[in-house]
């Protein structure tokens, strides 16, 4: 386990993610995790759990993209299970930049990645 678990999550890092959002008007809500989710979320390398026992703390979706978030570091690197619908349900565990995901828009800007607003944390399997 990383020594980061003993350090409080940086509110400044969350504030930077919120300030950097580019699609908020289109989305109609904040892309970044809520303060409560942020505070409870493991860093990407804290728990070492990948797969079935990982706690999914947030869900992001848009068009063919689904991301079930299990961790994030202060720099905005997200860890989770990512699935692209056209690949017939296949997906994989991995890392993705929150900023890159937030700026993604498809179909001429009509489709952006959104955060599921009423998500309750759940184990992956």
MOPAC internal coordinates of N, CA, C and O (Angstrom, degrees):
PM7 1SCF
backbone

  N    0.0000 0     0.00 0     0.00 0    0    0    0
  C    1.4519 1     0.00 0     0.00 0    1    0    0
  C    1.5207 1   108.78 1     0.00 0    2    1    0
  O    1.2310 1   120.34 1   -41.84 1    3    2    1
  N    1.2707 1   116.95 1   138.16 1    3    2    1
  C    1.4599 1   123.06 1   179.79 1    5    3    2
  C    1.5181 1   110.97 1   -71.39 1    6    5    3
  O    1.2310 1   120.66 1   -27.71 1    7    6    5
  N    1.3325 1   116.34 1   152.29 1    7    6    5
  C    1.4602 1   119.71 1   176.44 1    9    7    6
  C    1.5232 1   111.79 1   -72.92 1   10    9    7
  O    1.2310 1   119.80 1   174.34 1   11   10    9
  N    1.3063 1   117.99 1    -5.66 1   11   10    9
  C    1.4618 1   121.14 1   179.16 1   13   11   10
  C    1.5305 1   112.25 1   -65.50 1   14   13   11
  O    1.2310 1   119.89 1   158.34 1   15   14   13
  N    1.3189 1   117.82 1   -21.66 1   15   14   13
  C    1.4579 1   119.57 1  -177.44 1   17   15   14
  C    1.5164 1   111.79 1   -64.98 1   18   17   15
  O    1.2310 1   119.86 1   160.13 1   19   18   17
  N    1.3182 1   117.87 1   -19.87 1   19   18   17
  C    1.4588 1   120.92 1  -179.62 1   21   19   18
  C    1.5201 1   111.87 1   -88.90 1   22   21   19
  O    1.2310 1   120.09 1   175.77 1   23   22   21
  N    1.2992 1   117.44 1    -4.23 1   23   22   21
  C    1.4619 1   121.90 1  -177.38 1   25   23   22
  C    1.5234 1   109.27 1  -106.61 1   26   25   23
  O    1.2310 1   120.48 1   -46.83 1   27   26   25
  N    1.3251 1   116.69 1   133.17 1   27   26   25
  C    1.4660 1   120.37 1   178.81 1   29   27   26
  C    1.5233 1   109.85 1   -63.67 1   30   29   27
  O    1.2310 1   121.00 1   -35.32 1   31   30   29
  N    1.3281 1   115.69 1   144.68 1   31   30   29
  C    1.4576 1   120.10 1   176.93 1   33   31   30
  C    1.5128 1   109.14 1   -61.56 1   34   33   31
  O    1.2310 1   120.26 1   -39.53 1   35   34   33
  N    1.3140 1   117.11 1   140.47 1   35   34   33
  C    1.4533 1   121.56 1  -178.33 1   37   35   34
  C    1.5199 1   112.73 1   -76.56 1   38   37   35
  O    1.2310 1   120.25 1   -66.76 1   39   38   37
  N    1.3222 1   117.14 1   113.24 1   39   38   37
  C    1.4663 1   121.09 1   177.02 1   41   39   38
  C    1.5233 1   109.90 1   -61.90 1   42   41   39
  O    1.2310 1   120.21 1   148.25 1   43   42   41
  N    1.3375 1   117.20 1   -31.75 1   43   42   41
  C    1.4585 1   120.63 1   178.51 1   45   43   42
  C    1.5166 1   111.89 1   -61.64 1   46   45   43
  O    1.2310 1   120.28 1   142.49 1   47   46   45
  N    1.3426 1   117.07 1   -37.51 1   47   46   45
  C    1.4571 1   120.88 1   178.48 1   49   47   46
  C    1.5259 1   110.74 1   -65.18 1   50   49   47
  O    1.2310 1   120.34 1   138.47 1   51   50   49
  N    1.3340 1   116.96 1   -41.53 1   51   50   49
  C    1.4624 1   120.21 1   177.09 1   53   51   50
  C    1.5222 1   110.45 1   -65.07 1   54   53   51
  O    1.2310 1   120.43 1   137.50 1   55   54   53
  N    1.3243 1   116.78 1   -42.50 1   55   54   53
  C    1.4661 1   120.70 1   178.31 1   57   55   54
  C    1.5267 1   111.15 1   -58.76 1   58   57   55
  O    1.2310 1   120.33 1   141.21 1   59   58   57
  N    1.3424 1   116.98 1   -38.79 1   59   58   57
  C    1.4691 1   120.79 1   178.65 1   61   59   58
  C    1.5259 1   110.89 1   -65.72 1   62   61   59
  O    1.2310 1   120.36 1   138.65 1   63   62   61
  N    1.3356 1   116.92 1   -41.35 1   63   62   61
  C    1.4631 1   119.83 1   177.93 1   65   63   62
  C    1.5262 1   110.70 1   -61.84 1   66   65   63
  O    1.2310 1   120.55 1   136.20 1   67   66   65
  N    1.3310 1   116.56 1   -43.80 1   67   66   65
  C    1.4668 1   120.83 1   179.70 1   69   67   66
  C    1.5264 1   110.49 1   -63.28 1   70   69   67
  O    1.2310 1   120.31 1   134.84 1   71   70   69
  N    1.3297 1   117.01 1   -45.16 1   71   70   69
  C    1.4696 1   121.42 1  -178.07 1   73   71   70
  C    1.5257 1   111.93 1   -64.11 1   74   73   71
  O    1.2310 1   120.18 1   151.11 1   75   74   73
  N    1.3375 1   117.26 1   -28.89 1   75   74   73
  C    1.4617 1   121.26 1  -176.44 1   77   75   74
  C    1.5322 1   113.29 1   -84.39 1   78   77   75
  O    1.2310 1   119.63 1   176.98 1   79   78   77
  N    1.3161 1   118.32 1    -3.02 1   79   78   77
  C    1.4656 1   120.36 1  -177.30 1   81   79   78
  C    1.5317 1   111.23 1   -62.30 1   82   81   79
  O    1.2310 1   121.05 1   -46.00 1   83   82   81
  N    1.3321 1   115.60 1   134.00 1   83   82   81
  C    1.4660 1   121.58 1  -176.98 1   85   83   82
  C    1.5278 1   113.31 1  -109.99 1   86   85   83
  O    1.2310 1   119.71 1   164.05 1   87   86   85
  N    1.3207 1   118.16 1   -15.95 1   87   86   85
  C    1.4679 1   121.68 1  -172.34 1   89   87   86
  C    1.5338 1   112.64 1  -116.18 1   90   89   87
  O    1.2310 1   119.85 1  -163.05 1   91   90   89
  N    1.3231 1   117.89 1    16.95 1   91   90   89
  C    1.4645 1   120.47 1  -172.58 1   93   91   90
  C    1.5347 1   113.04 1   -60.29 1   94   93   91
  O    1.2310 1   119.83 1   139.45 1   95   94   93
  N    1.3112 1   117.94 1   -40.55 1   95   94   93
  C    1.4683 1   119.76 1   179.34 1   97   95   94
  C    1.5265 1   111.47 1   -64.11 1   98   97   95
  O    1.2310 1   120.09 1   136.95 1   99   98   97
  N    1.3222 1   117.43 1   -43.05 1   99   98   97
  C    1.4668 1   120.78 1   178.47 1  101   99   98
  C    1.5247 1   111.04 1   -65.20 1  102  101   99
  O    1.2310 1   121.29 1   139.45 1  103  102  101
  N    1.3285 1   115.13 1   -40.55 1  103  102  101
  C    1.4589 1   121.68 1  -175.89 1  105  103  102
  C    1.5288 1   111.23 1   -72.71 1  106  105  103
  O    1.2310 1   120.79 1   142.12 1  107  106  105
  N    1.3190 1   116.10 1   -37.88 1  107  106  105
  C    1.4569 1   120.44 1  -178.89 1  109  107  106
  C    1.5144 1   114.16 1    84.83 1  110  109  107
  O    1.2310 1   120.28 1  -177.53 1  111  110  109
  N    1.3082 1   117.07 1     2.47 1  111  110  109
  C    1.4623 1   122.18 1   177.15 1  113  111  110
  C    1.5193 1   109.11 1  -159.69 1  114  113  111
  O    1.2310 1   121.02 1   -10.30 1  115  114  113
  N    1.2992 1   115.66 1   169.70 1  115  114  113
  C    1.4593 1   122.80 1  -178.72 1  117  115  114
  C    1.5269 1   110.82 1   -71.08 1  118  117  115
  O    1.2310 1   120.44 1   -45.37 1  119  118  117
  N    1.3290 1   116.77 1   134.63 1  119  118  117
  C    1.4606 1   122.66 1   177.31 1  121  119  118
  C    1.5220 1   111.14 1   -77.54 1  122  121  119
  O    1.2310 1   120.73 1   138.70 1  123  122  121
  N    1.3120 1   116.22 1   -41.30 1  123  122  121
  C    1.4628 1   121.90 1  -175.13 1  125  123  122
  C    1.5183 1   110.86 1   -65.56 1  126  125  123
  O    1.2310 1   120.70 1   -26.14 1  127  126  125
  N    1.3419 1   116.27 1   153.86 1  127  126  125
  C    1.4616 1   119.50 1   177.55 1  129  127  126
  C    1.5254 1   111.06 1   -58.90 1  130  129  127
  O    1.2310 1   120.69 1   -25.52 1  131  130  129
  N    1.3192 1   116.29 1   154.48 1  131  130  129
  C    1.4624 1   120.14 1   174.54 1  133  131  130
  C    1.5267 1   108.98 1   -66.86 1  134  133  131
  O    1.2310 1   120.23 1   -17.10 1  135  134  133
  N    1.3046 1   117.17 1   162.90 1  135  134  133
  C    1.4667 1   121.11 1   178.86 1  137  135  134
  C    1.5236 1   111.25 1   -58.65 1  138  137  135
  O    1.2310 1   119.98 1   140.34 1  139  138  137
  N    1.3332 1   117.65 1   -39.66 1  139  138  137
  C    1.4673 1   121.26 1  -179.91 1  141  139  138
  C    1.5288 1   110.90 1   -66.18 1  142  141  139
  O    1.2310 1   120.21 1   136.52 1  143  142  141
  N    1.3438 1   117.20 1   -43.48 1  143  142  141
  C    1.4635 1   120.50 1   178.01 1  145  143  142
  C    1.5188 1   110.23 1   -64.86 1  146  145  143
  O    1.2310 1   120.50 1   136.88 1  147  146  145
  N    1.3272 1   116.65 1   -43.12 1  147  146  145
  C    1.4623 1   122.17 1   179.77 1  149  147  146
  C    1.5265 1   111.16 1   -58.34 1  150  149  147
  O    1.2310 1   120.53 1   134.42 1  151  150  149
  N    1.3280 1   116.60 1   -45.58 1  151  150  149
  C    1.4618 1   121.18 1  -177.70 1  153  151  150
  C    1.5276 1   111.76 1   -65.01 1  154  153  151
  O    1.2310 1   120.02 1   146.32 1  155  154  153
  N    1.3265 1   117.57 1   -33.68 1  155  154  153
  C    1.4619 1   121.72 1  -177.06 1  157  155  154
  C    1.5257 1   113.40 1   -90.35 1  158  157  155
  O    1.2310 1   119.92 1   167.59 1  159  158  157
  N    1.3160 1   117.75 1   -12.41 1  159  158  157
  C    1.4562 1   122.17 1  -173.48 1  161  159  158
  C    1.5245 1   112.05 1   -76.87 1  162  161  159
  O    1.2310 1   120.15 1   -47.14 1  163  162  161
  N    1.3414 1   117.31 1   132.86 1  163  162  161
  C    1.4594 1   118.86 1   175.74 1  165  163  162
  C    1.5300 1   111.38 1   -68.88 1  166  165  163
  O    1.2310 1   120.91 1   -29.42 1  167  166  165
  N    1.3346 1   115.86 1   150.58 1  167  166  165
  C    1.4614 1   119.42 1   168.85 1  169  167  166
  C    1.5243 1   107.37 1   -64.67 1  170  169  167
  O    1.2310 1   120.06 1   -20.55 1  171  170  169
  N    1.3131 1   117.48 1   159.45 1  171  170  169
  C    1.4628 1   120.50 1  -175.73 1  173  171  170
  C    1.5197 1   112.88 1   -60.27 1  174  173  171
  O    1.2310 1   119.22 1   154.84 1  175  174  173
  N    1.3141 1   119.10 1   -25.16 1  175  174  173
  C    1.4650 1   119.96 1  -177.84 1  177  175  174
  C    1.5240 1   113.37 1  -112.35 1  178  177  175
  O    1.2310 1   119.39 1  -168.87 1  179  178  177
  N    1.3205 1   118.77 1    11.13 1  179  178  177
  C    1.4593 1   120.87 1  -174.57 1  181  179  178
  C    1.5145 1   114.74 1   -72.23 1  182  181  179
  O    1.2310 1   120.31 1   125.21 1  183  182  181
  N    1.3228 1   117.01 1   -54.79 1  183  182  181
  C    1.4545 1   117.82 1  -168.91 1  185  183  182
  C    1.5195 1   113.74 1   -94.64 1  186  185  183
  O    1.2310 1   119.65 1   163.88 1  187  186  185
  N    1.3261 1   118.27 1   -16.12 1  187  186  185
  C    1.4517 1   121.32 1   178.98 1  189  187  186
  C    1.5205 1   113.71 1    67.54 1  190  189  187
  O    1.2310 1   119.73 1  -172.89 1  191  190  189
  N    1.3142 1   118.12 1     7.11 1  191  190  189
  C    1.4583 1   121.77 1  -177.69 1  193  191  190
  C    1.5212 1   109.17 1   -90.70 1  194  193  191
  O    1.2310 1   121.07 1   -57.34 1  195  194  193
  N    1.3026 1   115.57 1   122.66 1  195  194  193
  C    1.4592 1   121.08 1   175.12 1  197  195  194
  C    1.5206 1   106.51 1  -124.87 1  198  197  195
  O    1.2310 1   120.40 1   -45.56 1  199  198  197
  N    1.2903 1   116.85 1   134.44 1  199  198  197
  C    1.4491 1   119.96 1   176.42 1  201  199  198
  C    1.5096 1   113.43 1    97.38 1  202  201  199
  O    1.2310 1   121.15 1    37.63 1  203  202  201
  N    1.3275 1   115.40 1  -142.37 1  203  202  201
  C    1.4446 1   123.83 1  -167.68 1  205  203  202
  C    1.5062 1   118.69 1   -48.78 1  206  205  203
  O    1.2310 1   119.25 1   143.15 1  207  206  205
  N    1.3204 1   119.04 1   -36.85 1  207  206  205
  C    1.4601 1   119.92 1  -176.38 1  209  207  206
  C    1.5190 1   113.72 1   -95.35 1  210  209  207
  O    1.2310 1   119.77 1   179.27 1  211  210  209
  N    1.3108 1   118.04 1    -0.73 1  211  210  209
  C    1.4661 1   121.01 1   179.87 1  213  211  210
  C    1.5286 1   109.88 1   -66.31 1  214  213  211
  O    1.2310 1   120.49 1   -38.98 1  215  214  213
  N    1.3248 1   116.66 1   141.02 1  215  214  213
  C    1.4590 1   121.74 1   176.69 1  217  215  214
  C    1.5260 1   108.53 1   -87.46 1  218  217  215
  O    1.2310 1   120.45 1   -60.79 1  219  218  217
  N    1.3151 1   116.75 1   119.21 1  219  218  217
  C    1.4636 1   122.15 1   178.68 1  221  219  218
  C    1.5243 1   107.18 1   -86.69 1  222  221  219
  O    1.2310 1   120.73 1   -67.13 1  223  222  221
  N    1.3358 1   116.21 1   112.87 1  223  222  221
  C    1.4649 1   121.01 1  -173.04 1  225  223  222
  C    1.5232 1   113.48 1   -97.60 1  226  225  223
  O    1.2310 1   119.98 1   164.29 1  227  226  225
  N    1.3265 1   117.65 1   -15.71 1  227  226  225
  C    1.4644 1   120.58 1   179.72 1  229  227  226
  C    1.5254 1   109.20 1  -157.91 1  230  229  227
  O    1.2310 1   120.69 1   -22.37 1  231  230  229
  N    1.3297 1   116.28 1   157.63 1  231  230  229
  C    1.4591 1   122.62 1   177.44 1  233  231  230
  C    1.5229 1   108.33 1  -127.62 1  234  233  231
  O    1.2310 1   120.89 1   -49.67 1  235  234  233
  N    1.3313 1   115.90 1   130.33 1  235  234  233
  C    1.4612 1   123.00 1   176.45 1  237  235  234
  C    1.5228 1   107.61 1  -117.76 1  238  237  235
  O    1.2310 1   120.40 1   -35.09 1  239  238  237
  N    1.3319 1   116.84 1   144.91 1  239  238  237
  C    1.4599 1   120.39 1  -177.19 1  241  239  238
  C    1.5212 1   110.25 1  -153.56 1  242  241  239
  O    1.2310 1   121.07 1   -19.30 1  243  242  241
  N    1.3124 1   115.56 1   160.70 1  243  242  241
  C    1.4612 1   121.97 1   175.31 1  245  243  242
  C    1.5067 1   109.39 1   168.86 1  246  245  243
  O    1.2310 1   120.22 1   -59.82 1  247  246  245
  N    1.3255 1   117.18 1   120.18 1  247  246  245
  C    1.4560 1   120.26 1  -179.22 1  249  247  246
  C    1.5142 1   110.29 1    56.52 1  250  249  247
  O    1.2310 1   120.27 1    55.66 1  251  250  249
  N    1.3344 1   117.09 1  -124.34 1  251  250  249
  C    1.4576 1   119.88 1  -177.15 1  253  251  250
  C    1.5313 1   114.24 1   -83.74 1  254  253  251
  O    1.2310 1   119.67 1  -178.62 1  255  254  253
  N    1.3225 1   118.24 1     1.38 1  255  254  253
  C    1.4664 1   121.86 1  -171.74 1  257  255  254
  C    1.5247 1   111.78 1  -102.72 1  258  257  255
  O    1.2310 1   120.75 1   -47.35 1  259  258  257
  N    1.3289 1   116.17 1   132.65 1  259  258  257
  C    1.4637 1   123.67 1   168.41 1  261  259  258
  C    1.5176 1   107.40 1  -132.44 1  262  261  259
  O    1.2310 1   120.53 1   -46.36 1  263  262  261
  N    1.3369 1   116.59 1   133.64 1  263  262  261
  C    1.4623 1   122.07 1   175.87 1  265  263  262
  C    1.5140 1   107.92 1  -133.29 1  266  265  263
  O    1.2310 1   120.99 1   -56.25 1  267  266  265
  N    1.3274 1   115.71 1   123.75 1  267  266  265
  C    1.4540 1   121.87 1   174.54 1  269  267  266
  C    1.5207 1   106.37 1  -103.32 1  270  269  267
  O    1.2310 1   120.54 1   -70.95 1  271  270  269
  N    1.3145 1   116.58 1   109.05 1  271  270  269
  C    1.4633 1   123.96 1  -169.85 1  273  271  270
  C    1.5260 1   111.75 1   -83.67 1  274  273  271
  O    1.2310 1   120.90 1   -51.26 1  275  274  273
  N    1.3448 1   115.88 1   128.74 1  275  274  273
  C    1.4655 1   121.05 1   178.17 1  277  275  274
  C    1.5185 1   112.74 1  -117.59 1  278  277  275
  O    1.2310 1   119.54 1   173.28 1  279  278  277
  N    1.3157 1   118.49 1    -6.72 1  279  278  277
  C    1.4581 1   120.89 1   178.62 1  281  279  278
  C    1.5092 1   111.56 1  -178.19 1  282  281  279
  O    1.2310 1   121.14 1   -17.88 1  283  282  281
  N    1.3343 1   115.43 1   162.12 1  283  282  281
  C    1.4565 1   121.40 1   178.34 1  285  283  282
  C    1.5208 1   108.25 1  -156.91 1  286  285  283
  O    1.2310 1   120.85 1   -37.56 1  287  286  285
  N    1.3323 1   115.97 1   142.44 1  287  286  285
  C    1.4615 1   117.90 1   175.24 1  289  287  286
  C    1.5259 1   109.80 1   -95.52 1  290  289  287
  O    1.2310 1   120.71 1    -6.60 1  291  290  289
  N    1.3343 1   116.24 1   173.40 1  291  290  289
  C    1.4647 1   120.41 1  -176.55 1  293  291  290
  C    1.5229 1   112.83 1   -66.13 1  294  293  291
  O    1.2310 1   120.01 1   163.15 1  295  294  293
  N    1.3347 1   117.59 1   -16.85 1  295  294  293
  C    1.4561 1   120.96 1   178.22 1  297  295  294
  C    1.5209 1   113.51 1   -88.13 1  298  297  295
  O    1.2310 1   120.07 1   176.24 1  299  298  297
  N    1.3302 1   117.47 1    -3.76 1  299  298  297
  C    1.4569 1   120.64 1   177.29 1  301  299  298
  C    1.5118 1   115.23 1    96.00 1  302  301  299
  O    1.2310 1   119.54 1  -166.77 1  303  302  301
  N    1.3332 1   118.49 1    13.23 1  303  302  301
  C    1.4554 1   120.41 1   174.37 1  305  303  302
  C    1.5211 1   108.01 1   -82.17 1  306  305  303
  O    1.2310 1   120.75 1   -58.65 1  307  306  305
  N    1.3327 1   116.17 1   121.35 1  307  306  305
  C    1.4607 1   122.44 1  -179.03 1  309  307  306
  C    1.5227 1   109.71 1   -97.01 1  310  309  307
  O    1.2310 1   120.78 1   -35.03 1  311  310  309
  N    1.3437 1   116.11 1   144.97 1  311  310  309
  C    1.4651 1   121.61 1   173.09 1  313  311  310
  C    1.5171 1   107.14 1  -118.99 1  314  313  311
  O    1.2310 1   120.79 1   -41.65 1  315  314  313
  N    1.3135 1   116.09 1   138.35 1  315  314  313
  C    1.4505 1   118.91 1   177.78 1  317  315  314
  C    1.5114 1   112.14 1   175.53 1  318  317  315
  O    1.2310 1   121.39 1    11.05 1  319  318  317
  N    1.3056 1   114.95 1  -168.95 1  319  318  317
  C    1.4543 1   122.61 1   177.82 1  321  319  318
  C    1.5204 1   107.36 1  -100.55 1  322  321  319
  O    1.2310 1   120.74 1   -56.08 1  323  322  321
  N    1.3237 1   116.19 1   123.92 1  323  322  321
  C    1.4602 1   122.22 1  -174.86 1  325  323  322
  C    1.5256 1   108.61 1  -116.72 1  326  325  323
  O    1.2310 1   121.04 1   -47.47 1  327  326  325
  N    1.3331 1   115.62 1   132.53 1  327  326  325
  C    1.4621 1   120.45 1   179.05 1  329  327  326
  C    1.5191 1   109.12 1  -132.37 1  330  329  327
  O    1.2310 1   121.39 1   -43.56 1  331  330  329
  N    1.3101 1   114.95 1   136.44 1  331  330  329
  C    1.4571 1   122.07 1   173.74 1  333  331  330
  C    1.5257 1   106.63 1  -109.48 1  334  333  331
  O    1.2310 1   119.61 1   -62.82 1  335  334  333
  N    1.3149 1   118.34 1   117.18 1  335  334  333
  C    1.4623 1   123.48 1  -173.51 1  337  335  334
  C    1.5322 1   114.01 1   -52.54 1  338  337  335
  O    1.2310 1   118.65 1   138.00 1  339  338  337
  N    1.3363 1   120.18 1   -42.00 1  339  338  337
  C    1.4691 1   118.50 1  -178.40 1  341  339  338
  C    1.5253 1   114.07 1   -61.42 1  342  341  339
  O    1.2310 1   119.76 1   168.25 1  343  342  341
  N    1.3385 1   118.07 1   -11.75 1  343  342  341
  C    1.4628 1   119.65 1  -179.87 1  345  343  342
  C    1.5242 1   111.25 1   -90.63 1  346  345  343
  O    1.2310 1   120.21 1  -154.48 1  347  346  345
  N    1.3127 1   117.21 1    25.52 1  347  346  345
  C    1.4709 1   123.92 1   174.62 1  349  347  346
  C    1.5223 1   112.82 1    56.69 1  350  349  347
  O    1.2310 1   120.65 1  -136.47 1  351  350  349
  N    1.3169 1   116.36 1    43.53 1  351  350  349
  C    1.4532 1   120.24 1   174.39 1  353  351  350
  C    1.5087 1   115.60 1    87.49 1  354  353  351
  O    1.2310 1   120.05 1   172.00 1  355  354  353
  N    1.3258 1   117.51 1    -8.00 1  355  354  353
  C    1.4563 1   119.57 1   179.30 1  357  355  354
  C    1.5232 1   109.36 1   -69.37 1  358  357  355
  O    1.2310 1   120.58 1   -32.30 1  359  358  357
  N    1.2872 1   116.49 1   147.70 1  359  358  357
  C    1.4528 1   121.46 1   177.03 1  361  359  358
  C    1.5112 1   109.04 1  -155.78 1  362  361  359
  O    1.2310 1   120.61 1    -1.26 1  363  362  361
  N    1.3294 1   116.43 1   178.74 1  363  362  361
  C    1.4582 1   118.82 1   178.84 1  365  363  362
  C    1.5171 1   110.27 1  -154.96 1  366  365  363
  O    1.2310 1   121.33 1   -22.99 1  367  366  365
  N    1.3227 1   115.07 1   157.01 1  367  366  365
  C    1.4565 1   122.42 1   173.25 1  369  367  366
  C    1.5094 1   107.88 1   -79.10 1  370  369  367
  O    1.2310 1   120.37 1   -42.14 1  371  370  369
  N    1.3208 1   116.90 1   137.86 1  371  370  369
  C    1.4483 1   119.02 1   179.48 1  373  371  370
  C    1.5123 1   112.70 1  -175.14 1  374  373  371
  O    1.2310 1   121.50 1    10.35 1  375  374  373
  N    1.3213 1   114.73 1  -169.65 1  375  374  373
  C    1.4597 1   123.57 1  -178.81 1  377  375  374
  C    1.5191 1   109.21 1  -116.10 1  378  377  375
  O    1.2310 1   120.81 1   -32.78 1  379  378  377
  N    1.3338 1   116.06 1   147.22 1  379  378  377
  C    1.4594 1   121.20 1   176.86 1  381  379  378
  C    1.5226 1   108.34 1  -150.25 1  382  381  379
  O    1.2310 1   120.67 1   -32.19 1  383  382  381
  N    1.2964 1   116.33 1   147.81 1  383  382  381
  C    1.4610 1   121.76 1   178.15 1  385  383  382
  C    1.5291 1   109.94 1   -75.57 1  386  385  383
  O    1.2310 1   120.55 1   -53.40 1  387  386  385
  N    1.3294 1   116.56 1   126.60 1  387  386  385
  C    1.4681 1   120.90 1   177.00 1  389  387  386
  C    1.5229 1   110.38 1   -60.55 1  390  389  387
  O    1.2310 1   120.27 1   141.28 1  391  390  389
  N    1.3181 1   117.09 1   -38.72 1  391  390  389
  C    1.4702 1   120.03 1  -178.99 1  393  391  390
  C    1.5179 1   111.56 1   -65.97 1  394  393  391
  O    1.2310 1   120.43 1   138.46 1  395  394  393
  N    1.3349 1   116.78 1   -41.54 1  395  394  393
  C    1.4640 1   119.32 1   178.48 1  397  395  394
  C    1.5249 1   111.05 1   -66.12 1  398  397  395
  O    1.2310 1   120.51 1   138.55 1  399  398  397
  N    1.3244 1   116.64 1   -41.45 1  399  398  397
  C    1.4611 1   120.20 1   179.12 1  401  399  398
  C    1.5256 1   110.72 1   -65.12 1  402  401  399
  O    1.2310 1   120.42 1   138.80 1  403  402  401
  N    1.3301 1   116.80 1   -41.20 1  403  402  401
  C    1.4664 1   121.25 1  -179.07 1  405  403  402
  C    1.5264 1   111.81 1   -64.40 1  406  405  403
  O    1.2310 1   119.72 1   144.00 1  407  406  405
  N    1.3177 1   118.14 1   -36.00 1  407  406  405
  C    1.4687 1   120.88 1  -177.53 1  409  407  406
  C    1.5287 1   113.35 1   -82.41 1  410  409  407
  O    1.2310 1   120.07 1   168.23 1  411  410  409
  N    1.3268 1   117.47 1   -11.77 1  411  410  409
  C    1.4594 1   121.59 1  -178.66 1  413  411  410
  C    1.5265 1   110.52 1   -63.91 1  414  413  411
  O    1.2310 1   121.20 1   -52.35 1  415  414  413
  N    1.3235 1   115.30 1   127.65 1  415  414  413
  C    1.4650 1   119.22 1   170.44 1  417  415  414
  C    1.5218 1   108.06 1  -139.52 1  418  417  415
  O    1.2310 1   121.44 1   -31.70 1  419  418  417
  N    1.3139 1   114.86 1   148.30 1  419  418  417
  C    1.4590 1   121.31 1  -174.74 1  421  419  418
  C    1.5217 1   109.43 1  -126.42 1  422  421  419
  O    1.2310 1   120.73 1   -17.40 1  423  422  421
  N    1.2888 1   116.21 1   162.60 1  423  422  421
  C    1.4678 1   122.60 1   177.07 1  425  423  422
  C    1.5283 1   111.37 1    55.09 1  426  425  423
  O    1.2310 1   121.00 1  -129.15 1  427  426  425
  N    1.3221 1   115.69 1    50.85 1  427  426  425
  C    1.4621 1   120.66 1   176.93 1  429  427  426
  C    1.5148 1   114.31 1    65.14 1  430  429  427
  O    1.2310 1   120.47 1  -150.51 1  431  430  429
  N    1.3164 1   116.72 1    29.49 1  431  430  429
  C    1.4609 1   120.81 1   178.11 1  433  431  430
  C    1.5121 1   114.34 1    89.56 1  434  433  431
  O    1.2310 1   120.14 1  -179.46 1  435  434  433
  N    1.3340 1   117.34 1     0.54 1  435  434  433
  C    1.4645 1   119.83 1  -179.68 1  437  435  434
  C    1.5249 1   112.64 1   -75.14 1  438  437  435
  O    1.2310 1   120.39 1   157.85 1  439  438  437
  N    1.3115 1   116.85 1   -22.15 1  439  438  437
  C    1.4562 1   121.44 1  -175.99 1  441  439  438
  C    1.5174 1   109.31 1  -124.67 1  442  441  439
  O    1.2310 1   119.93 1   -57.66 1  443  442  441
  N    1.3249 1   117.73 1   122.34 1  443  442  441
  C    1.4599 1   122.87 1   177.16 1  445  443  442
  C    1.5246 1   108.70 1  -125.42 1  446  445  443
  O    1.2310 1   120.81 1   -14.96 1  447  446  445
  N    1.3182 1   116.06 1   165.04 1  447  446  445
  C    1.4619 1   121.30 1   177.49 1  449  447  446
  C    1.5254 1   108.73 1   -79.87 1  450  449  447
  O    1.2310 1   120.87 1   -49.48 1  451  450  449
  N    1.3154 1   115.94 1   130.52 1  451  450  449
  C    1.4633 1   121.64 1  -178.24 1  453  451  450
  C    1.5242 1   110.97 1  -118.39 1  454  453  451
  O    1.2310 1   121.24 1   -22.06 1  455  454  453
  N    1.3234 1   115.23 1   157.94 1  455  454  453
  C    1.4666 1   121.84 1   174.02 1  457  455  454
  C    1.5235 1   107.45 1   -98.70 1  458  457  455
  O    1.2310 1   120.59 1   -49.60 1  459  458  457
  N    1.3293 1   116.48 1   130.40 1  459  458  457
  C    1.4620 1   119.86 1   176.39 1  461  459  458
  C    1.5232 1   108.04 1   -67.15 1  462  461  459
  O    1.2310 1   120.55 1   -61.26 1  463  462  461
  N    1.3175 1   116.56 1   118.74 1  463  462  461
  C    1.4645 1   121.64 1  -170.93 1  465  463  462
  C    1.5205 1   114.22 1   -76.39 1  466  465  463
  O    1.2310 1   119.62 1   157.04 1  467  466  465
  N    1.3099 1   118.32 1   -22.96 1  467  466  465
  C    1.4626 1   120.53 1  -176.14 1  469  467  466
  C    1.5263 1   111.87 1  -113.65 1  470  469  467
  O    1.2310 1   120.34 1  -144.83 1  471  470  469
  N    1.3101 1   116.96 1    35.17 1  471  470  469
  C    1.4601 1   122.42 1  -179.08 1  473  471  470
  C    1.5231 1   110.30 1   -78.51 1  474  473  471
  O    1.2310 1   120.55 1   -43.07 1  475  474  473
  N    1.3212 1   116.55 1   136.93 1  475  474  473
  C    1.4686 1   122.13 1   173.12 1  477  475  474
  C    1.5263 1   107.58 1  -113.58 1  478  477  475
  O    1.2310 1   119.30 1   -48.52 1  479  478  477
  N    1.3341 1   118.93 1   131.48 1  479  478  477
  C    1.4653 1   121.26 1  -179.04 1  481  479  478
  C    1.5336 1   111.93 1   -53.10 1  482  481  479
  O    1.2310 1   121.69 1   -38.76 1  483  482  481
  N    1.3469 1   114.37 1   141.24 1  483  482  481
  C    1.4603 1   121.14 1  -177.31 1  485  483  482
  C    1.5262 1   108.31 1  -151.02 1  486  485  483
  O    1.2310 1   119.88 1   -28.49 1  487  486  485
  N    1.3237 1   117.83 1   151.51 1  487  486  485
  C    1.4672 1   121.73 1   174.88 1  489  487  486
  C    1.5200 1   109.11 1   -69.07 1  490  489  487
  O    1.2310 1   120.59 1   -34.72 1  491  490  489
  N    1.3205 1   116.47 1   145.28 1  491  490  489
  C    1.4649 1   121.36 1  -176.28 1  493  491  490
  C    1.5247 1   112.02 1   -60.18 1  494  493  491
  O    1.2310 1   119.52 1   142.44 1  495  494  493
  N    1.3012 1   118.52 1   -37.56 1  495  494  493
  C    1.4781 1   121.12 1   179.32 1  497  495  494
  C    1.5006 1   110.43 1  -136.15 1  498  497  495
  O    1.2310 1   120.10 1   180.00 1  499  498  497

